[in-house]
Amino acid sequence: MKNLIAELLVTLADKEQESKALVAQVEALEIVVTALLRRMEPGEQQALIDSIDGAMDGARVKSEVSVEDSELLQQYLKKLLKHPRN
């Protein structure tokens, strides 16, 4: 029983480490995208946002992803593209 608990704790620690790595990757990408957006002209920014919105609309029609997951992704994209970090 103790071995099982020890194995579960090790597995949990591994999952937590993976989660931290994913959070770091997402934050790094957010920083990069924000920096790139700030260097773009407003017209270029809007063209990029429109292109992403169009791609999301097309993917939503073809996708088997749940509506909730799609809306969550859309919210994060909106936050990232229209209200980037300061």
C-alpha positions as CSV (number, residue, x, y, z in Angstrom):
1,M,0.0,0.0,0.0
2,K,2.8,2.4,0.9
3,N,4.4,1.7,-2.5
4,L,1.2,2.5,-4.3
5,I,0.9,5.8,-2.5
6,A,4.6,6.6,-3.2
7,E,4.0,5.8,-6.9
8,L,0.9,8.0,-7.0
9,L,2.8,10.9,-5.4
10,V,5.6,10.6,-7.9
11,T,3.1,10.5,-10.8
12,L,1.4,13.6,-9.3
13,A,4.7,15.4,-9.0
14,D,5.5,14.6,-12.6
15,K,2.1,15.9,-13.8
16,E,2.6,19.1,-11.8
17,Q,6.0,19.6,-13.4
18,E,4.4,19.1,-16.9
19,S,1.7,21.6,-16.0
20,K,4.3,24.2,-14.9
21,A,6.2,23.6,-18.2
22,L,3.0,24.2,-20.2
23,V,2.2,27.4,-18.3
24,A,5.7,28.7,-19.0
25,Q,5.4,27.9,-22.7
26,V,2.1,29.7,-22.9
27,E,3.4,32.7,-21.1
28,A,6.5,32.8,-23.3
29,L,4.3,32.7,-26.4
30,E,2.1,35.4,-25.0
31,I,5.1,37.7,-24.5
32,V,6.4,37.0,-28.0
33,V,3.0,37.6,-29.7
34,T,2.6,40.8,-27.7
35,A,6.0,42.1,-28.7
36,L,5.3,41.3,-32.4
37,L,1.9,43.0,-32.3
38,R,3.5,46.1,-30.8
39,R,5.9,46.4,-33.6
40,M,3.2,46.1,-36.3
41,E,1.3,49.1,-37.8
42,P,-2.3,49.3,-36.6
43,G,-3.6,48.3,-40.1
44,E,-1.3,45.2,-40.1
45,Q,-2.5,44.3,-36.6
46,Q,-6.1,44.5,-37.7
47,A,-5.4,42.4,-40.8
48,L,-3.8,39.8,-38.7
49,I,-6.7,39.8,-36.2
50,D,-9.2,39.5,-39.1
51,S,-7.2,36.6,-40.6
52,I,-7.2,34.8,-37.3
53,D,-10.9,35.4,-36.8
54,G,-11.6,34.0,-40.2
55,A,-9.5,31.0,-39.6
56,M,-11.3,30.4,-36.3
57,D,-14.7,30.7,-38.0
58,G,-13.7,28.2,-40.6
59,A,-12.3,25.8,-38.1
60,R,-15.4,26.1,-35.9
61,V,-17.6,24.9,-38.7
62,K,-15.5,21.8,-39.5
63,S,-14.5,21.0,-35.9
64,E,-15.7,18.4,-33.6
65,V,-14.5,20.4,-30.6
66,S,-17.1,21.2,-28.0
67,V,-18.7,24.7,-28.1
68,E,-17.3,25.4,-24.7
69,D,-13.7,24.7,-25.7
70,S,-14.1,26.7,-28.8
71,E,-15.5,29.7,-26.9
72,L,-12.7,29.4,-24.4
73,L,-10.1,29.5,-27.1
74,Q,-11.9,32.4,-28.7
75,Q,-11.8,34.3,-25.4
76,Y,-8.1,33.8,-25.0
77,L,-7.4,34.8,-28.6
78,K,-9.5,38.0,-28.1
79,K,-7.6,38.8,-24.9
80,L,-4.2,38.2,-26.5
81,L,-4.8,40.0,-29.8
82,K,-7.1,42.9,-28.8
83,H,-5.9,43.5,-25.2
84,P,-2.3,42.4,-25.0
85,R,-0.2,42.5,-21.9
86,N,1.2,45.9,-20.8
